Amino acid sequence: MHLYIGVTGQVQHCCVSEPIGYFPKESLEQIWNSDHVKKVRLQLLNNEKPKACSDCFYKEDVLQSFSLRQTSLKEFGHLVNPEEITLPDGTCTEMKLHYIDFRFNNLCNFKCRMCDGIFSSSIATETLNIRKKTGNEKFGLTHVKVDYGQQMYEEFKKQYGNVKQIYFAGGEPIMQKEHFMVLSDLIEINKAKDIKLYYSTNGSKFVNSLGNMFDYWKHFKVVDVTFSIDAFGKQAEYWRHGGEWKDIENNMRECLKYPNIKNRMHSTIGWPNILNWLDFVRYAFDNKLFQDIYTSVGATPINNPSCFKLSSIPTWKKEQISQKIHELIEYINNNTKIDIKENYLLNTIEAMDRALFAQDETMNKELFHEKITTIDYYRNESFFDVFPEHLDLKSYIYE
C-alpha cells in the first residue's frame, strides 16, 4: 500500500529502509515484486521482524514510541486484504499505492547541520566549494546532480485513482515544480477533496514564485503540515541554516487560521540541540502554537551523523540533560488541564530520555570537527557562541 522513491532514484519500502531497487533503471512494477520484496512481505505476514523494518521495531521495542509501521497500519490497514492479494511466493497481485512518498529532487534552500548534499542542493554546493578550497575531495557527502522528477511525476499520475494520502518531503518540497503539478492535477480532476496531504517542510517558503500554498491547500480534505524544527530563535537559524525564525513561526501561526490544516512539528534530536528543543516545546505549550500540542510533537534521535547522537556524550552530561527532560515532563503534567488518553507529547519527550541511556558510545570527534568546526569556519559561525549551554563539553571535544 506504500512506496518510497528517494531523490537519487533509490526505491525503498519506506523512507528509512534500505534500497530495494533503482528507478528508472527498473520499473516500479518490477521492484514491487522483486525477490527481496516478496521475502519481506511474507516475513511481515508471518509476524516476523525483517531487517528491512528494524527502524520501526527499534522505536517500538527499545524507545517504546510510535513507529511509521504502526501509524500506517492504523491509517490504511483497512484498505487492503493481504491474504487475498498475496500469492504463496510473496507476489502481490496488484500495485495500488494508497500512500505515496516520492522525493522529486534535492532542491533545498537550507543547510542543516545533520543533513548532507544528497538531500540538500545548498549543502551540495557548499560541500563542493569547501572541497575546492581545502583540496580535500573526501570532505562531506554530495553527489552529481540527479533529477528524476519528471519520471516520478509520470508514475505519480498512474496512482491518482488509488491514492488516499501523499507525503511531500525533499529537499524542500514547496520549492519543487512537480509538487505543484501534482496538486494542480488533483484539483483539476476534483480529487483533491478526497486526499490527505502530509508535508515535511522547513516552513520558510509558503509563498514563492511557484505559488501560494494556502491557495492550493484550501481544496484538499486535510493538509497535515509538519515543520522540521529542532530548535528555535538564533539556535534554529544556526542548526538549520538558511531561514529566519520569525518567518517560520509566522507560517506556523498562519496554519492555525484554516480548519483543514493541521500544523505539527517533527524534530531530529541530538545532544547539540536537545536543550534548546526542550525550551521550544515549553514555549509552544505555553503559547498554543499547535491546535493540539499533545498529538503534534514528534521527534527522532539522530543516528547519523553519529557525532551528534544523544548516547555519544559523557554520562555526567547525559544526567544533566535528563534532569531537564524530567523538569519539562513535570511542568507539562502540572499544567495539563484536560484528560488525555494517549499523551503523544510526553511519549516523545520520554523517548529522548531513553535514547540518552540506550547505549554508551564514544563521540566521533573527527566527524564533529567536519560537521561543526570546519563549517563554522567557512560560514563565520561559532557553535559554542550559539549553544553556550554546551560550553562544559568544549574541553572534552577538543582534548
RAGIKA-V532943 format. One record per backbone hydrogen bond with DSSP energy under -1.0 kcal/mol. CO is the residue of the C=O (numbers start at 1). NH is the residue of the N-H. If there is no record, write none. Layout:
# RAGIKA-V532943
co->{CO:CO}
nh->{NH:NH}
This chain:
# RAGIKA-V532943
co->{1:3:4:5:6:9:10:11:12:14:21:22:27:28:29:31:34:35:36:37:38:39:40:41:42:43:44:50:51:53:54:55:56:57:58:58:59:67:68:69:70:71:72:73:76:81:81:82:85:87:91:98:98:100:101:106:107:111:112:116:120:121:122:123:124:125:126:127:128:129:130:131:135:136:141:148:149:150:151:152:153:156:157:159:159:164:165:166:168:172:173:176:177:178:179:180:181:182:183:184:185:186:186:187:191:192:192:195:196:197:198:199:201:206:208:211:212:212:213:214:216:217:222:223:224:225:226:227:227:233:234:235:236:239:241:244:245:246:247:248:249:250:251:254:255:258:260:262:264:265:267:269:270:273:274:275:276:277:278:279:280:281:282:283:284:292:294:296:298:300:305:306:308:309:311:314:315:316:317:318:319:320:321:322:323:324:325:326:327:328:329:330:331:342:343:344:345:346:347:348:349:350:351:352:353:363:364:365:366:367:368:369:372:373:374:375:376:376:382:383:387:388:390:391:393:394}
nh->{99:101:12:103:9:23:6:20:4:17:11:26:31:32:33:34:38:39:40:41:42:43:44:45:46:48:47:53:54:57:58:59:60:61:62:63:65:71:72:73:74:75:76:77:79:84:85:86:93:90:87:164:165:167:5:121:172:241:115:119:124:125:126:127:128:129:130:131:132:133:134:135:137:139:117:152:153:154:155:156:157:159:160:162:163:196:100:198:200:175:176:180:181:182:183:184:185:186:187:188:189:191:192:190:194:195:221:222:166:224:168:226:228:213:211:208:215:216:217:218:219:220:197:262:199:264:201:229:266:237:238:239:240:113:111:248:249:250:251:252:253:254:255:257:258:261:223:225:227:298:300:302:274:277:278:279:280:281:282:283:284:285:286:287:289:295:345:265:267:269:308:309:271:312:361:318:319:320:321:322:323:324:325:326:327:328:329:330:331:332:333:334:335:344:347:348:349:350:351:352:353:354:355:356:357:365:368:369:370:371:372:374:376:377:378:379:380:381:386:387:390:391:393:394:397:398}
